[in-house]
Amino acid sequence: METLTKTICGLEIRVGIFGKKDAKRTILFFNGIGARLEAAEKFAELLSDYRIVTFDVPGVGKSPAPKAPYRPALLSKMAGILLDELEIDKVDVFGISWGGAMAQQFVKDHQDRCHTMTLAATSAGMVMVPGKLSAMLKMVTPKRYFNPNYMLEVAPTIYGGTIGENIEQLEEFAKMVMGGSTRGYLYQLLAGYGWTSWLWLPQIKVPTLILMGNADRIVPPSNGRILNSRLPNSRLEYLDCGHLFMMTKPQETTQLMRDFYAEH
């Protein structure tokens, strides 16, 4: 991974670039809430023939927290400027969970520079089927990101699926999301407050792959059906797992993406 620091729209962000510059395709990766760019390393290993560009959003990882909250449109604008500075024209957009909302916003704003969009464990924002109350209440606080023992304790309740059965995998995930600031986490939550893509999703013609975990406790799989019904050029696939299928089923997930990219 190559890392660099960029100042875009007055905000300093840490950027991570995986793969070779002459790769056949470039993936723009929007991470989940609280996750720093190192969380993309396993994903990048399995897609090593692609170039992957990602960044710590303001207040996460090693990107300083901004002075004021931001909206998805700002991150979309920042990502577009970043691609311009890296001299990257078209990309395959990938967003997971919270990052799935940012991916949708980016494709809306930059549809002409997107080959495809892949949405994983995400929703149309405020127009969504909510997750389990026990999971959502624990999502409000960033405590699990600053207390590894608490993360190990609550992860099965929050994420569902098999993540609680593999302690090494869970510890690896905990390391990926440690860092950042309480204010940065709060601003991520606020960025999604009131946001929805439901009204304008039919305008997106970019081929879209929707991946959902059938045991997801945060974003129930029915949200995939909502996205699929609103996106005119989309396909929905389920994985036998919870919210963190990128961690628990990385080979199956990336193979679905490879097959999808081969079609488009």
C-alpha positions in Angstrom: 0.0 0.0 0.0 1.2 3.5 -0.9 0.0 6.2 1.5 -0.1 9.9 1.0 -1.7 13.0 2.5 -3.8 15.3 0.5 -5.6 18.6 1.4 -8.9 18.8 -0.4 -11.7 21.3 0.1 -9.6 22.6 3.1 -9.6 19.2 4.8 -6.5 17.0 5.2 -7.1 13.3 4.4 -4.9 10.2 4.4 -5.1 8.3 1.1 -4.3 4.7 0.5 -3.5 3.2 -2.9 -3.2 -0.5 -3.5 -2.0 -2.2 -6.7 -0.2 -1.1 -9.8 -0.8 2.2 -11.6 -1.2 0.3 -14.9 -3.9 -2.1 -13.5 -6.7 -2.8 -16.0 -9.3 -1.2 -13.7 -9.4 1.1 -10.6 -11.8 0.6 -7.7 -12.8 3.6 -5.6 -13.5 2.2 -2.2 -15.7 3.9 0.5 -15.2 2.2 3.9 -17.7 1.5 6.6 -18.2 3.7 9.7 -15.2 4.1 11.9 -13.0 2.0 9.6 -9.6 3.3 8.5 -8.0 2.5 5.1 -6.1 -0.5 6.5 -9.4 -2.3 6.5 -9.1 -2.6 2.7 -5.9 -4.6 2.8 -7.4 -8.1 2.7 -9.8 -7.0 0.0 -6.9 -5.6 -2.0 -4.9 -8.8 -1.6 -7.8 -10.8 -3.2 -8.1 -8.3 -6.0 -4.4 -7.7 -6.5 -4.8 -7.2 -10.3 -6.9 -4.1 -9.7 -5.9 -0.7 -8.4 -7.8 0.3 -5.3 -8.0 3.9 -4.1 -9.5 4.6 -0.6 -9.1 7.3 2.1 -9.7 7.9 5.8 -12.7 10.2 5.9 -12.3 13.3 8.1 -12.0 12.3 11.7 -11.3 8.6 11.0 -7.9 6.9 11.1 -5.2 9.4 10.5 -7.4 12.1 8.9 -7.9 14.9 11.4 -11.5 15.6 12.4 -13.0 18.7 10.8 -14.3 21.6 12.8 -17.8 21.2 11.6 -20.1 18.3 10.4 -20.2 17.5 6.7 -22.7 15.9 4.3 -22.2 13.0 1.8 -22.1 15.5 -1.1 -18.9 17.0 0.3 -17.2 13.5 0.4 -18.4 12.9 -3.1 -16.8 16.2 -4.2 -13.6 15.4 -2.4 -13.4 11.9 -4.0 -13.8 13.4 -7.4 -11.0 16.0 -6.8 -8.8 13.2 -5.5 -9.3 11.1 -8.6 -8.5 14.2 -10.7 -5.2 14.8 -8.8 -4.3 11.1 -9.3 -5.2 11.4 -13.0 -7.7 8.6 -12.8 -10.6 9.0 -15.2 -13.1 6.1 -14.7 -13.6 3.9 -11.7 -15.6 0.9 -10.4 -17.2 2.3 -7.2 -17.5 0.1 -4.1 -19.1 1.1 -0.8 -19.7 -1.0 2.3 -22.3 -0.2 5.0 -22.0 3.6 5.8 -19.7 3.8 2.8 -22.4 2.4 0.6 -24.3 5.7 1.0 -21.2 7.6 0.0 -20.8 5.4 -3.0 -24.4 6.1 -4.1 -23.8 9.8 -3.7 -20.6 9.7 -5.7 -22.2 7.8 -8.6 -25.1 10.2 -8.6 -22.7 13.2 -8.8 -20.2 11.6 -11.2 -22.1 9.0 -13.2 -20.1 9.7 -16.3 -16.9 8.5 -14.7 -18.2 5.2 -13.2 -18.0 1.8 -14.9 -20.0 0.0 -12.2 -21.1 0.3 -8.6 -21.0 -2.4 -6.0 -23.0 -1.9 -2.7 -22.3 -4.2 0.2 -24.4 -4.4 3.4 -26.0 -1.0 2.8 -29.3 0.8 2.3 -31.0 3.8 0.7 -30.5 5.8 3.9 -33.4 7.1 5.9 -35.8 5.1 3.7 -34.7 1.7 5.1 -35.8 -1.2 7.1 -34.1 -0.7 10.5 -31.9 -3.2 12.1 -32.3 -5.0 15.4 -32.9 -2.5 18.3 -30.2 -4.2 20.4 -27.7 -3.7 17.6 -28.7 -0.2 16.8 -28.4 1.0 20.4 -24.9 -0.2 20.5 -24.1 1.5 17.2 -24.8 5.0 18.7 -21.7 4.9 20.8 -18.2 4.6 19.5 -17.1 2.8 22.6 -16.3 -0.4 20.7 -13.8 1.5 18.6 -11.8 2.6 21.7 -12.2 -0.5 23.9 -11.1 -3.7 22.2 -12.6 -5.9 25.0 -16.0 -4.2 24.5 -15.7 -4.8 20.8 -15.2 -8.5 21.4 -18.1 -8.6 23.8 -20.7 -6.8 21.6 -19.7 -7.7 18.1 -21.9 -10.8 17.7 -24.9 -8.8 18.9 -24.2 -5.9 16.6 -23.0 -7.6 13.4 -24.7 -11.0 13.4 -23.5 -14.0 11.4 -20.4 -16.0 12.3 -18.1 -13.1 13.3 -18.3 -14.1 17.0 -17.1 -17.6 16.3 -13.6 -16.7 15.2 -11.8 -14.7 17.8 -8.7 -14.1 15.6 -10.9 -12.7 12.9 -12.7 -10.5 15.4 -9.5 -9.2 16.9 -8.2 -8.4 13.4 -11.4 -6.4 12.7 -11.0 -4.6 16.0 -7.5 -3.4 15.0 -8.8 -2.1 11.7 -11.3 0.2 13.3 -9.3 1.5 16.2 -8.2 5.1 16.0 -9.9 8.3 14.9 -11.9 10.4 17.3 -15.2 10.6 19.1 -16.0 13.7 17.1 -15.1 12.1 13.9 -17.4 9.2 14.6 -20.3 11.6 15.6 -19.8 13.5 12.3 -20.1 10.2 10.4 -23.4 9.5 12.1 -24.6 13.0 11.4 -23.6 12.8 7.7 -26.1 10.1 7.2 -28.9 11.7 9.3 -31.7 12.7 7.0 -29.9 11.5 3.9 -31.6 9.2 1.4 -31.0 8.1 -2.2 -34.5 6.6 -2.6 -35.9 9.4 -4.8 -33.0 9.6 -7.3 -31.8 5.9 -7.5 -33.9 5.3 -10.7 -31.8 7.9 -12.4 -28.6 5.8 -12.0 -28.0 3.7 -15.0 -24.6 2.4 -14.0 -24.6 -1.5 -13.7 -24.9 -2.2 -9.9 -24.1 -5.3 -7.9 -25.9 -5.4 -4.5 -24.5 -7.7 -1.8 -26.3 -8.4 1.4 -25.8 -10.7 4.4 -28.9 -12.8 5.1 -28.1 -12.6 8.9 -27.2 -8.9 9.0 -28.5 -7.4 12.3 -27.6 -3.8 11.3 -28.9 -3.6 7.7 -31.5 -6.4 7.2 -31.4 -8.1 3.9 -34.7 -6.6 2.9 -32.9 -3.4 2.3 -31.1 -5.1 -0.6 -34.5 -5.7 -2.2 -35.4 -2.0 -1.8 -32.2 -1.0 -3.6 -32.7 -3.6 -6.3 -36.3 -2.3 -7.0 -35.1 1.3 -7.3 -31.9 0.7 -9.4 -32.9 -0.1 -13.0 -29.7 -1.9 -13.9 -28.9 -3.9 -10.7 -28.5 -7.5 -9.5 -28.9 -8.7 -5.9 -26.9 -11.4 -4.3 -27.1 -12.8 -0.8 -24.3 -14.2 1.3 -24.8 -16.6 4.2 -23.4 -14.3 6.8 -24.0 -11.2 8.9 -22.9 -7.6 8.3 -19.2 -8.3 8.1 -19.2 -10.8 5.2 -16.2 -8.9 3.7 -14.3 -10.3 6.8 -15.9 -13.7 7.1 -16.4 -14.6 3.5 -13.8 -12.6 1.6 -13.2 -15.1 -1.2 -16.9 -15.5 -2.0 -17.4 -11.8 -1.9 -14.6 -10.9 -4.2 -15.4 -13.7 -6.6 -18.9 -12.2 -7.0 -17.3 -8.9 -7.8 -14.9 -10.4 -10.3 -17.7 -12.2 -12.1 -19.7 -8.9 -12.1 -16.7 -6.9 -13.5 -16.2 -9.6 -16.2 -19.8 -9.0 -17.4 -19.2 -5.2 -17.6 
